[in-house]
Each structure stands twice: as C-alpha cells, then as structure tokens.
Amino acid sequence: MSQPQESEPYSGALTGALGHITINLEAIARNWQSLARLVAPADCAAVVKANAYGLGATRVVPALQRAGCTTFFVATLGEAHQIRSLIGSGRIFVLDGVLPEFASGFADDSIIPVLSTPEEIVLWRKEAKSRGKVLPAALHIDSGLNRLGLSVNDVTDLAATEGAFDGLEIVLTLSHLASADTPDAPENDAQRMAFETLSAKIPAKQKSLAASDGLMLGQAYHFDLVRPGYALYGGQAFQGGPTPVEPVVRVTAKLLQVRTLKAGDFVGYSATFRAANPMTIAIVSAGYADGVARAASAGTGDVGGVVAIAGKSAPIVGRVSMDLIAVDVSHIPAQDLKRGSDVELIGPNVPLDHVGQHAKTIGYEVLTRLSPRFARTYLEEALS
Ligand SMILES: *Cc1c(COP(=O)(O)O)cnc(C)c1O
C-alpha cells in the first residue's frame, strides 16, 4: 500500500490559518473494513450524521463507499440529500424520522425514515398510498434508553393490528443501547433481551442493535447489521478493551510566544492560575473558538487539558480564551519552542479520548466542534 498523499486544502479555511486539521481518509476506510471483518457475517453500516462527526461528509462518505460500505445513517433529511448526491445508489436511513412537511422529500430521493411513533407510521403509509407504491421503512423500538423509539405498548398494538404496515416494507428494526461502553453494565443484557422479544413481534428483513461500542460486546449484539460511527473516526470509547481501529484525526496549532514567569505571577483571565515557582509558558494559537473546550482550563491545582510540543506533553495553565491558550513548557528544551512551531492538540501524543476526558466531555463532542477556521488536509492514497 502506498503512502497517503496530501490532497487539496479545505477550501473553507481562511488564508493565514493558525491551525491545521489532518484527516486520514485511508484510516477511516481501514477502520470500516476492520469492523466489517469483526462482525461478519453481520453487515456493517456507517453512521455519518453531523457532517461525518465534523470530519466532512463530502470526503468521508466516498472513502467509506470505496471501502465497501453501502448503508449509511444520518440524523436529518438535509444530511441524507447530501449523502445521496455523493453515493448515487445505496441505502440511507434518517435516524430522527420524518415530519409531515418532509415526507415527499424522503420519498423523492429514496431516503428511508427510521420511524419511532405510530403517527409516523401512519404518515409514511399515506405517502406510500399517494404514490401508489410500497415504500421502505425502518422501525426504531425503544429497549430502555427512553430516547426515540416505539414503546412496548406501541409494538404490542401494532403487532395485533391487521394491516398496520400496509403499503410499507419494513427493511429494518433497530434499537439503541444506553451503556454499551461498559461491558458489565446490566442494561446491556436487559436491552438485548427486550429487543429480541419486541423485534420478534414485527416481521422485518434485518435487525440492528449495536453501534461502535455495542459491536464490541460480542456476537450476541450483532444481529444482522451494526451501526458504528465514532469508532470509524478513531474513537476508543469502549471500556472493555481496544476497538480494532486506528486514529484518524490530527490537529495542530502554532506556538506564538514564550514567556518566563516569576513565582507569584498569574496567567490569563481572572488570574485563576498563579506560578508557585519560576516557570516558562508558551502561548498557543487555539482557543474555545477552535474547539479547545473552556472546561479544559486549569486554575492553580486543577487538572485541565494537555497539548504536546515536540512529542512532550504540556499542560494548559489558566483559562482557555477564545483564540489562545497558555501551556507549561518549563520542562521542554528551548530549541523546541520556536515561534511558529507546531503544537499538537489531538494526535499520536494527545489521543482524542483523552482530549474529551480533560475537557469533561467525550471525544464525540470534540470531533463535532473542530475549528471552522483551521485549514484542513485530507490524506488519501494517490490514485495510480
Ligand atoms: C449516533 C448513533 C449511532 C452511532 O453511534 P456511535 O457510538 O458513534 O457508534 C448509532 N445508532 C444511533 C441510533 C445513533 O443515534
């Protein structure tokens, strides 16, 4: 396999960007293939909602399609239209379902709504009737998460009603797990059994329960189709061991200035950090407008976010501001602290999931908040 090549920079980035996001499309493709192998003979879809978790659906989706993926999940009709324009044929499911004003838009573009309420089923049947054809549908069955999905009573009523799905082809029943990242959580087994019982009442071509973490719980959770999102993008949210995927995203900013502090000097807004001893700090060109969470700030004695300079980690000191952070570089040699050198915010030395933890959130939120003003480079294999 040849080395990934740099492609065109992201056209939305402004001239003089002080940060860079590198997205490895080949790694995303390999991650999908790795998960597909793990769950075979079950099928593997890809969840590409929220602009492929912030990484750019226009680049990510064709890479997934080349890897062999033919089923995609998004949250909204607008996202679905975008995916349709990228993949031509292939199945696209909309997880948030269909409102009356959008029903014809779904049918026109062969988008499959995931129906979560009896009203939606009636609405989609009407759309089928008005077109004089059978429309595909997926049904979301709630197995305990109490987010979207048909209730136990809904499923029982529908199963007992003659012709409840007339005009529809139920291609998929699905449910979603609450605690799949925690292998010992009692909800996992309970939800799997509830899904087995409830989905058995409704004839569907395929069944699906697991997302990125659920598929790591073992074959009993795979059913016919798995729906990973985060793991495709290099996420390691599963607590029971490593998911067989590699990192995808590297984010760097620039070192702008180095300053020496005396004991007692403070750093940043509200003076939350004070130097106990003389120290050296670096000012870096990334702030909360670039997705560095303000929650990663570190007053005196707090543990906040961490970056890496020349492979050595450097903790944030003081408040994260809009465009800048300060980091402690007292232990880093001066030759590695030149103005303009790269500072790693996410990458081999600063794993995505740690960035999430230090910001008191999860890597998912970090990805979907990547800086709109950083330049983007997509790595993909040179077409030969
Ligand atoms: C977002 C989502 C997924 C994907 O979850 P990951 O944890 O990112 O793999 C799958 N199914 C549903 C219903 C979702 O909302």
The ligand as a Tripos MOL2 file, in Angstrom:
@<TRIPOS>MOLECULE
LIG
   15    15     1     0     0
SMALL
NO_CHARGES

@<TRIPOS>ATOM
      1 C1        -25.2540    8.1450   16.6990 C.3       1 LIG1
      2 C2        -25.9150    6.8150   16.6540 C.ar      1 LIG1
      3 C3        -25.1820    5.6790   16.2940 C.ar      1 LIG1
      4 C4        -23.6820    5.6710   16.1730 C.3       1 LIG1
      5 O1        -23.1290    5.6870   17.4780 O.3       1 LIG1
      6 P1        -21.5580    5.5900   17.7340 P.3       1 LIG1
      7 O2        -21.4360    5.4830   19.2040 O.co2     1 LIG1
      8 O3        -20.9710    6.8480   17.1970 O.co2     1 LIG1
      9 O4        -21.0480    4.4020   17.0130 O.co2     1 LIG1
     10 C5        -25.8880    4.5030   16.0860 C.ar      1 LIG1
     11 N1        -27.2270    4.4380   16.2800 N.ar      1 LIG1
     12 C6        -27.9540    5.5170   16.6830 C.ar      1 LIG1
     13 C7        -29.4180    5.3660   16.8980 C.3       1 LIG1
     14 C8        -27.3170    6.7290   16.8990 C.ar      1 LIG1
     15 O5        -28.0250    7.7870   17.3220 O.3       1 LIG1
@<TRIPOS>BOND
     1     1     2 1
     2     2     3 ar
     3     2    14 ar
     4     3     4 1
     5     3    10 ar
     6     4     5 1
     7     5     6 1
     8     6     7 2
     9     6     8 1
    10     6     9 1
    11    10    11 ar
    12    11    12 ar
    13    12    13 1
    14    12    14 ar
    15    14    15 1
@<TRIPOS>SUBSTRUCTURE
     1 LIG1         1 GROUP 0 **** ****
